[in-house]
Amino acid sequence: MITEKLTRDDIMKISRLYGGGLRNEAEIENALYAGRGRSVPRQVAYLWRAILVSHPFIEGDKKTALAVAELLFRGSDADSRRLVAAIIRITKESIADVGRIERLVRYAMERH
């Protein structure tokens, strides 16, 4: 996993790749603040809740969420297919509980 810190600007750059104009910057800022000093899966969980449940971007929420996770998990064994499955489940079921999202993230990181 990378050790460098992900910033709001990094997330905005990723979002712009997918046409994601910003609706609500506060959601991203709050997620970054809440995840500070936490494990990478917990950081991803906060960011995914902000991106997938609160929809701060006009377009590209799911693609942005995946790109953010892949960036934070670079060098790990995270399975992109499982990350996508988790993203779809979170959006379909409107999962807003950070602990539950973190469990889905951790499952995507496990070797099977």
C-alpha atoms as one frame of an Amber mdcrd trajectory, in Angstrom:
protein
   0.000   0.000   0.000   1.188   3.490  -0.637   2.043   5.695   2.273   1.559
   9.073   0.649  -1.500  11.045   1.640  -4.416  11.390  -0.760  -5.691  14.964
  -0.997  -8.915  16.627  -2.072  -7.109  17.866  -5.182  -6.059  14.307  -6.054
  -9.674  13.166  -5.814 -10.850  16.124  -7.873  -8.339  15.280 -10.617  -9.542
  11.679 -10.661 -13.159  12.794 -10.804 -12.509  15.163 -13.698 -11.246  12.205
 -15.736 -14.786  10.815 -15.563 -16.692  14.056 -16.163 -17.429  14.567 -12.488
 -18.168  18.201 -11.862 -18.382  18.918  -8.152 -21.700  19.329  -6.295 -20.494
  19.185  -2.696 -16.856  19.608  -1.726 -17.623  19.290   1.987 -18.365  15.559
   1.663 -14.871  14.870   0.344 -13.219  17.111   2.944 -15.155  15.422   5.774
 -14.231  11.940   4.521 -10.543  12.836   4.280 -10.634  14.317   7.778 -12.477
  11.308   9.260 -10.006   8.886   7.669  -6.899  10.705   8.817  -4.652   8.370
  10.813  -6.854   5.348  10.121  -6.064   2.142   8.265  -6.210   2.304   4.474
  -9.390   0.166   4.321 -11.051   2.567   6.781  -9.916   5.574   4.737 -11.401
   3.979   1.618 -14.624   3.275   3.517 -15.019   6.938   4.492 -14.236   8.086
   0.966 -16.579   5.534  -0.612 -19.408   6.587   1.674 -18.832  10.196   0.687
 -18.581   9.406  -3.022 -21.112   6.580  -3.451 -23.788   7.543  -0.946 -23.593
  11.336  -0.848 -22.872  11.741  -4.589 -20.669  14.856  -4.451 -19.935  14.673
  -8.186 -22.273  15.269 -11.110 -20.998  12.153 -12.909 -18.473   9.383 -12.448
 -19.048   8.505  -8.788 -18.432   4.765  -9.198 -15.406   5.189 -11.461 -13.948
   7.797  -9.118 -14.517   5.498  -6.119 -12.741   2.630  -7.867  -9.810   4.807
  -8.955  -9.410   6.198  -5.424  -9.315   2.678  -3.950  -6.896   1.415  -6.584
  -4.610   4.367  -5.888  -4.648   3.780  -2.145  -4.206   0.018  -2.568  -1.420
   0.227  -5.140   1.068  -2.513  -4.435  -1.376  -4.619  -2.438  -3.341  -7.711
  -3.373  -6.667  -5.888  -3.719  -8.825  -7.506  -6.397 -10.352  -4.941  -8.779
 -13.286  -7.247  -9.546 -14.125  -7.484  -5.874 -13.754  -3.735  -5.463 -16.225
  -3.226  -8.321 -18.622  -5.754  -6.755 -18.420  -3.882  -3.444 -19.064  -0.548
  -5.161 -22.122  -1.941  -6.918 -23.443  -3.440  -3.690 -22.962  -0.195  -1.765
 -24.824   1.806  -4.397 -27.652  -0.696  -4.887 -28.237  -1.161  -1.172 -27.426
   2.457  -0.208 -25.019   1.216   2.456 -23.990   4.189   4.564 -22.465   2.418
   7.575 -18.692   2.946   7.449 -18.002  -0.277   9.340 -19.996  -2.312   6.851
 -18.314  -0.571   3.917 -14.927  -1.262   5.483 -15.768  -4.981   5.738 -16.607
  -5.013   2.016 -13.312  -3.256   1.280 -11.348  -5.725   3.414 -13.044  -8.645
   1.652 -11.849  -7.233  -1.684  -8.316  -7.226  -0.309  -8.329 -10.867   0.820
  -6.739 -13.588  -1.225  -9.196 -16.314  -2.161
